[in-house]
Amino acid sequence: MKNEIIAYFRKHPTAVLKSRQLAGKLGIKKEHEKEKLKHFLFELFKEGVLVKDRKKYSLSRKTTGELTGIINIIDNGSYGFVVLDDSKLQDIFIAERYLGSAFSGDRVEVALFAKQRGKNIEGQVVKVLERKRTEFSGTLKKSKSFYFVKPDNREIHRDIYIAEQNLNKAESGDKVVVSEIEWDSSLLNPEGKITEVLGKAGSYDSEIASLAKEFNLTYKFPNEVLAEAEKIPVELAEAEIKRRTDLREEIIFTIDPDDAKDFDDAVSISKLENGNYSVGIHIADVSHYVRPGTQLYDEAYKRGTSVYFVGRVVPMLPERLSNKICSLVPNEDRLTYSVLTEITARGKVVSYKIEKTVINSKKRFSYEEAQNILEEGKGDFFDQLYQLDKLAKTLRNKRTRAGSINFSTKEVKFYLNEKGVPVDIKLKVIQDSNELIEEFMLLANQIVATHIDGNENNKSLPFVYRIHDLPDTEKLKEFATFVRSLGYSFDPNMANKSKQFQFLLDSVEGKEEESLINEVAIRSMAKAVYSPNNIGHYGLAFKYYSHFTSPIRRFPDLIVHTLLFNYNKNLGTQKFSLKKLEAMCEHCSAQERNAVSAERESVKIKQIEFLSEKLGEDFSGVISGVTNFGIFVKLNGNLAEGLIRLGDMDDDFYVYDEKTYTITGRSSGKKFRLGDKLEVKVVRVDVERRMINFMFS
């Protein structure tokens, strides 16, 4: 009926009708059908498709005029949706044959069809207004008579034709960058020119460079940025040291992953005579070197964050800064910004100072080294490690009691050979030493935000917060349905949902479905973002929270350092208005989301590469997704995910039920549902399409 209403008004765009008049036009006579009609008219009014004047409805001018928005193309060009610029309007479904010459992410103009089918409003792309991307990475291939580039980005659903004179010395099989793309007709493939040859497809360096291009990441630093970094001296100026609190004689050390190259945080602890602890959280003072108005600052802002691919990093700062000048390497004087606290044994912060300091790290611990010392009860700086660990556990318990949710997201560690090929994958083990560092970083971030927004004297100062909104009610209901299908309970209507989340996560700890439930729980949450408007952090149960502890790899932390120093020295806010910070936060949040997607894709590529050598081998896994075309299975040992296609399940005819997340055999009654444990065999690996297919063992 909803589509009939739209179709009628599209056919009669000047019509202005009451519901009873429209009922007559549509031949609706029964009273309950007329009530439905009223309901759908009002829905279309709320969606912005219709306008309402008292009791009369007519077609919105926005619907009859130009409709513009961003197109998202799904499933390698099978269909797409246009998210309209006017957020009040419903998304427009675009079938494959009506995608026109749009790439996913382009801004387009669409026209609605007069006749609508199904539950979605349908239309077609009539014009590409703005390309999201001007260049793509991919593999150059040759057919019998012409060359084309197969894009790495699976959202780019058409191969790009390359004329022979535009090959730029590239050869078939090379990883390349193609730009200057022209595409005017959907009847023909887009055309482009090769502007950069990244190397042979399959080589590690070319694959990393290609992946960076795929996510629009700047892989190499501009020469002027590198030149500016080279001018910065490694040695500290004596005058600068004298301006700071000198902590070089203190026992301060770092704890990081064993393969870390940059160390941007260090910790210290000592017991006071009153029984309290003096704890220092010392962060690399990147803001001393990377200042507004410099090439380094502009490039760091553009990147927004470092991106950690498997075995490689695309850093926010040049290596001279990130791995050398700013990095808190042992036995070298380094400039830091420190949060110096006095904390009781029960985890209460009695007092704090935020000061520019200079330190000399006495030790670089890996997580494993620190953990071994804690477990064996002896080793370098055992007393300090023990005190930090004990206090960290107190802080963690206190945070959990307040409603903080401790998600347990499993991660994998890759072991690569000299060519970058994965020879093994193992699950990362989170131990006390990991949580020790995390807890004190959370504390520093909380103190810094409280110093501004929790202080009446500072509350009006523009600042950057890390915020996390309340979960969406509908998503919580979906999550409750999901966990119920696995035999667990979650009441989306309970007042204290965060504690209920934690109770559920504790109850699945150590079970095979733990990873899946944690993953779906995180997806049911709002995304944490940067904002100058503080609303608190729901997931951590913090009223005040910011990011202060990773300025080598996160631009918001660098801004927080700069703002704190400006306010401390009364340097004013002229360079950082609220409006400017809002734009910065929006940009950095977008860059962070893009980096997370790129990092996940890097992990997926290496998992696929690893399993390409394991054809025919058996693995244990858990069903991580159920669809109308098959079952997704996540392997327990390496977290790789693959598909058992319904077409390959030939022992029965299986029916998909989206309400219960199950597939059921019509004859046998055999059920497969989310969270079920399976033994599977690797039967197909398509490295190019990044797909893994399993069969039952």
Number of C-alpha atoms within 10 A of each C-alpha: 13 19 18 14 20 23 19 18 23 20 13 13 16 12 15 18 17 17 19 17 13 22 19 11 11 13 9 15 11 9 9 9 13 17 14 13 20 15 14 16 25 17 14 21 19 15 15 20 21 21 20 19 10 7 10 15 21 21 23 18 14 15 16 15 11 11 20 21 21 23 28 20 25 16 10 16 19 13 16 22 23 28 19 20 13 14 11 12 18 17 20 23 22 25 18 15 13 18 25 20 21 29 22 24 18 20 23 25 20 25 18 22 15 17 16 19 12 8 10 15 21 23 21 23 23 15 17 20 14 14 15 14 15 12 18 24 28 26 25 28 18 14 8 5 5 11 20 23 28 22 24 21 18 18 16 19 18 19 17 26 24 22 14 13 9 16 21 13 11 19 17 17 16 20 29 32 24 27 18 11 18 15 17 15 11 14 10 12 16 18 20 23 23 24 17 16 21 21 20 19 18 17 15 17 16 18 21 21 21 28 23 22 20 20 19 18 20 16 18 12 17 13 9 11 18 18 13 13 20 13 8 12 10 14 10 13 9 8 8 11 17 11 11 15 15 15 15 17 11 15 17 23 24 23 22 22 13 12 8 10 15 20 23 24 25 28 24 20 22 17 16 12 7 7 10 18 22 17 21 23 23 30 31 32 29 27 23 16 17 19 15 14 8 13 18 25 20 15 17 23 22 17 26 25 25 20 25 18 20 21 17 13 14 23 23 27 30 22 18 15 22 22 19 16 25 27 25 30 23 18 14 14 19 25 27 29 27 26 25 20 21 21 20 17 16 11 19 13 15 11 10 18 14 20 17 22 24 26 29 23 24 19 18 20 18 17 21 18 17 24 18 13 18 19 10 9 12 13 13 13 16 15 16 18 24 19 17 23 21 14 22 22 16 17 21 20 13 15 18 17 13 14 20 21 21 17 18 16 13 16 14 16 16 21 14 16 10 7 10 17 17 20 13 13 18 14 14 12 12 13 12 19 24 19 16 22 22 13 20 22 23 19 18 26 22 20 22 24 25 18 19 21 21 14 11 9 10 14 13 10 17 21 26 27 30 25 26 23 15 15 18 11 13 11 16 20 15 15 23 18 19 22 18 14 17 16 8 13 15 19 16 19 10 10 9 11 18 22 17 18 22 17 13 19 20 14 12 16 14 10 8 15 21 20 25 20 25 21 16 15 20 17 14 19 19 16 15 14 18 24 24 22 16 19 17 20 21 20 23 20 18 21 16 23 27 28 26 31 29 20 26 29 24 24 27 29 22 26 24 22 24 20 22 19 18 13 15 12 9 9 11 12 14 7 11 17 12 18 11 12 21 19 13 23 22 15 16 23 21 14 20 21 13 17 24 14 13 21 20 14 17 20 21 18 21 23 22 22 18 20 21 17 12 16 14 16 12 16 19 15 25 24 23 24 19 23 16 14 15 18 21 22 29 23 20 18 13 22 21 21 22 26 22 23 17 18 10 12 14 9 9 14 15 24 17 20 14 11 10 15 18 20 25 17 16 12 10 11 13 11 14 19 21 24 26 15 19 17 15 22 19 23 18 18 21 12 15 13 12 17 15 22 20 25 18 14 13
